């Protein structure tokens, strides 16, 4: 099995709880394997998926649309629902957007955790993204990912098998997907956990507060800002803290029978 391959860990709880882990834009299941392994140790069945256009070539990613990514997550939920009684989603970056989007459309989900999901891009990253996808940058097809992934941990950054370049057309799909997700956040009923790194260079830290504020109908809302991490939280320097937060969240809302844990609208925010 390669570092970037999908993973599937069968839990010891008899299929009671299933967790789907969704990686980020231009990334791979490697980004979620450490967290997925930690979740599996608790007895959950854990599936780390590979999104369309990823794990093959930059050209393949350029040919995908955000609907392809969202459709893949829907199919994984259907498959996991046949294996487990309760299903939770955990997504990083684009994966977080996809998890939130699915939760807005699937009220039966037990819980949804978003790690560093970008509702918008600002600063230099945002300016470059908008320029590249506009008429002035139309002649550019891809840009190199200089310096590698937005990860503070040097070993994790070196080992991450994500794409070395980003197709401009796919950036346009990501930008188009962001407002779609923001618009459906009030439809989420499942408990929501939002984690974000204070030093994130990709997704503005303010996105975390916006997700919490818009998820007004979620049965519970929790968020935490991690002070030392960059963008890819699940493999960065505070990955053990991330794993502990996600495990506690899944235990509270997916393992505990519905209606026992958490009051409607419960919110514990550390911003």
Long-range contacts (C-beta under 8 A, 24 or more apart in sequence): 2-161, 3-28, 3-30, 3-33, 3-159, 3-161, 4-28, 4-29, 4-30, 4-50, 4-55, 4-161, 4-162, 5-29, 5-50, 5-55, 6-47, 6-48, 6-49, 6-50, 7-33, 7-36, 7-46, 7-47, 7-48, 8-46, 8-47, 8-48, 9-36, 9-37, 9-39, 9-40, 9-44, 9-45, 9-46, 9-47, 10-45, 11-40, 11-42, 11-43, 11-44, 11-45, 11-46, 11-84, 12-43, 13-43, 13-44, 13-45, 13-255, 15-45, 15-83, 15-84, 15-85, 16-43, 16-84, 16-85, 16-86, 16-255, 17-43, 17-44, 17-45, 17-84, 17-85, 17-86, 17-87, 17-88, 17-110, 17-250, 17-254, 17-255, 18-44, 18-45, 18-46, 18-47, 18-80, 18-81, 18-83, 18-84, 18-86, 18-87, 18-88, 19-44, 19-45, 19-46, 19-47, 19-87, 19-88, 19-89, 19-90, 19-250, 19-254, 20-46, 20-47, 20-49, 20-73, 20-76, 20-77, 20-80, 20-87, 20-88, 20-89, 20-90, 20-99, 21-46, 21-47, 21-48, 21-49, 21-90, 21-91, 21-95, 22-49, 22-51, 22-73, 22-89, 22-90, 22-91, 22-92, 22-94, 22-95, 22-96, 22-98, 22-99, 23-48, 23-49, 23-50, 23-51, 23-54, 23-91, 23-92, 23-93, 23-94, 23-95, 24-91, 24-92, 24-93, 24-94, 24-95, 24-96, 24-232, 25-93, 25-94, 25-166, 25-170, 25-174, 26-54, 26-61, 26-145, 26-162, 26-163, 26-166, 26-170, 27-54, 27-92, 27-93, 27-94, 27-149, 27-160, 27-162, 27-163, 27-232, 28-54, 28-55, 28-160, 28-161, 28-162, 30-159, 30-160, 30-161, 30-162, 30-235, 31-92, 31-95, 31-160, 31-162, 31-232, 31-234, 31-235, 32-90, 32-92, 32-95, 32-234, 34-234, 34-235, 34-239, 34-243, 35-90, 35-234, 35-239, 35-242, 35-243, 35-246, 38-243, 38-246, 38-247, 39-90, 39-243, 39-246, 39-247, 39-250, 42-247, 42-250, 42-251, 44-250, 44-254, 44-255, 45-80, 45-83, 45-84, 47-76, 47-79, 47-80, 49-73, 49-76, 51-94, 51-95, 51-98, 53-170, 54-163, 58-142, 58-163, 58-165, 58-166, 58-167, 59-167, 61-163, 61-167, 61-170, 62-141, 62-142, 62-167, 62-168, 62-169, 62-170, 63-169, 64-170, 64-173, 65-173, 66-173, 66-174, 66-176, 66-177, 66-180, 69-94, 69-98, 69-177, 70-98, 70-101, 70-102, 70-177, 73-98, 73-99, 73-101, 73-102, 74-102, 74-105, 74-106, 77-102, 77-106, 77-109, 81-108, 86-110, 86-254, 86-255, 86-258, 87-254, 88-112, 88-113, 88-250, 88-253, 88-254, 89-113, 90-115, 90-246, 90-250, 91-115, 91-117, 92-116, 92-232, 92-233, 92-234, 93-117, 93-118, 93-202, 93-203, 93-231, 93-232, 94-174, 94-177, 97-177, 97-178, 97-181, 100-181, 100-184, 100-185, 100-188, 100-192, 100-211, 100-215, 101-177, 101-180, 101-181, 101-184, 103-188, 103-189, 103-190, 103-192, 104-181, 104-184, 104-185, 104-187, 104-188, 105-184, 105-187, 107-189, 107-190, 109-190, 110-190, 110-191, 110-253, 110-254, 110-258, 111-190, 111-191, 111-192, 111-193, 111-249, 111-250, 111-253, 111-254, 112-188, 112-190, 112-191, 112-192, 112-193, 113-192, 113-193, 113-194, 113-195, 113-246, 113-249, 113-250, 114-192, 114-193, 114-194, 114-195, 114-211, 115-195, 115-196, 115-233, 115-234, 115-242, 116-195, 116-196, 116-197, 116-200, 116-202, 116-203, 116-207, 116-231, 116-232, 116-233, 117-181, 117-194, 117-203, 117-207, 117-211, 118-178, 118-202, 118-203, 118-204, 118-207, 119-178, 119-181, 119-182, 119-207, 119-210, 119-211, 120-178, 120-204, 120-207, 121-175, 121-178, 121-202, 121-203, 121-204, 122-204, 123-204, 125-201, 125-202, 129-171, 129-175, 130-175, 132-168, 132-171, 133-168, 133-171, 133-172, 133-175, 137-168, 140-168, 141-167, 141-168, 141-169, 142-166, 142-167, 142-168, 143-168, 149-231, 149-232, 150-200, 150-201, 150-202, 150-230, 150-231, 150-232, 151-230, 151-231, 151-232, 151-235, 151-236, 152-199, 152-228, 152-229, 152-230, 152-236, 152-237, 153-235, 153-236, 153-237, 153-239, 156-232, 156-235, 156-236, 156-239, 160-232, 160-235, 182-210, 182-214, 185-211, 185-214, 185-215, 186-214, 186-215, 186-216, 186-217, 187-217, 188-215, 188-217, 188-218, 189-217, 189-218, 189-219, 190-218, 190-219, 190-253, 191-218, 191-219, 191-220, 191-221, 191-222, 191-249, 191-252, 191-253, 191-262, 192-218, 192-220, 192-221, 192-222, 193-222, 193-223, 193-245, 193-246, 193-249, 194-221, 194-222, 194-223, 194-224, 195-223, 195-224, 195-225, 195-226, 195-233, 195-242, 195-245, 195-246, 196-223, 196-224, 196-225, 196-226, 196-233, 197-225, 197-226, 197-228, 197-229, 197-230, 197-231, 197-233, 197-236, 197-238, 198-225, 198-226, 198-227, 198-228, 198-229, 199-227, 199-228, 199-229, 199-230, 200-229, 200-230, 200-231, 201-230, 201-231, 202-230, 202-231, 203-231, 208-271, 209-269, 209-271, 212-267, 212-269, 216-265, 218-265, 219-253, 219-262, 219-263, 219-264, 219-265, 219-266, 220-253, 220-261, 220-262, 220-263, 220-264, 220-265, 220-266, 220-267, 221-265, 221-266, 221-267, 221-268, 221-269, 222-249, 222-267, 222-268, 222-269, 223-268, 223-269, 223-270, 223-271, 224-270, 225-270, 225-271
